[in-house]
Amino acid sequence: MSECPLTRRETEIVSAFADGLFTKEVADRLRMTDNAVNSAFKIIRAKTGARNATGVVAKAIREGWIQ
């Protein structure tokens, strides 16, 4: 396990995607706008080096950042 580079909010977003939610559903769950979720996810991808949501979720699980 490595130290998580994500903020608490970014981890919540990744967890929501791991639950199989779409962007709109993540936004609704976390009381964000769709644009805010998309913007945050670009940052999350950059921090993790992943190319897409599947890669982000896989890395987060593998590294123990989410369950």
ZIJORA-V928941 format. One record per residue. N is the residue number from 0. RES is the residue in three letters. SS is DSSP state (hx for helix, st for strand, lp for the rest). OMEGA is omega in radians with two decimals (999 if undefined). D_LAST is the distance of its C-alpha to the last C-alpha in whole Angstrom. Layout:
[[N,RES,SS,OMEGA,D_LAST] [N,RES,SS,OMEGA,D_LAST]]
//
This chain:
[[0,MET,lp,3.08,12] [1,SER,lp,3.10,14] [2,GLU,lp,-3.09,15] [3,CYS,lp,3.13,13] [4,PRO,lp,-3.05,16] [5,LEU,lp,3.02,14] [6,THR,lp,3.09,16] [7,ARG,hx,-3.12,14] [8,ARG,hx,3.11,15] [9,GLU,hx,3.10,14] [10,THR,hx,3.08,11] [11,GLU,hx,3.13,11] [12,ILE,hx,3.13,13] [13,VAL,hx,3.12,11] [14,SER,hx,3.12,8] [15,ALA,hx,3.06,11] [16,PHE,hx,3.11,12] [17,ALA,hx,3.08,9] [18,ASP,lp,3.09,10] [19,GLY,lp,-3.12,14] [20,LEU,lp,3.01,16] [21,PHE,lp,-3.07,19] [22,THR,hx,-3.13,20] [23,LYS,hx,3.14,22] [24,GLU,hx,3.07,19] [25,VAL,hx,3.14,17] [26,ALA,hx,3.14,20] [27,ASP,hx,-3.11,21] [28,ARG,hx,-3.05,18] [29,LEU,hx,3.13,18] [30,ARG,lp,3.12,22] [31,MET,lp,2.99,22] [32,THR,lp,3.06,25] [33,ASP,hx,-3.13,24] [34,ASN,hx,3.12,26] [35,ALA,hx,3.10,24] [36,VAL,hx,3.14,20] [37,ASN,hx,3.13,22] [38,SER,hx,3.12,23] [39,ALA,hx,-3.10,20] [40,PHE,hx,3.04,19] [41,LYS,hx,3.11,21] [42,ILE,hx,3.12,21] [43,ILE,hx,3.12,17] [44,ARG,hx,3.14,18] [45,ALA,hx,-3.13,21] [46,LYS,hx,-3.06,19] [47,THR,hx,-3.09,17] [48,GLY,lp,-3.13,20] [49,ALA,lp,-3.11,18] [50,ARG,lp,-3.08,21] [51,ASN,lp,-3.08,19] [52,ALA,hx,3.13,16] [53,THR,hx,3.12,15] [54,GLY,hx,3.12,15] [55,VAL,hx,-3.12,13] [56,VAL,hx,3.14,10] [57,ALA,hx,-3.14,11] [58,LYS,hx,-3.13,11] [59,ALA,hx,3.11,8] [60,ILE,hx,-3.11,6] [61,ARG,hx,-3.11,9] [62,GLU,lp,3.11,10] [63,GLY,lp,3.14,7] [64,TRP,lp,3.06,7] [65,ILE,lp,3.11,4] [66,GLN,lp,999,0]]
//
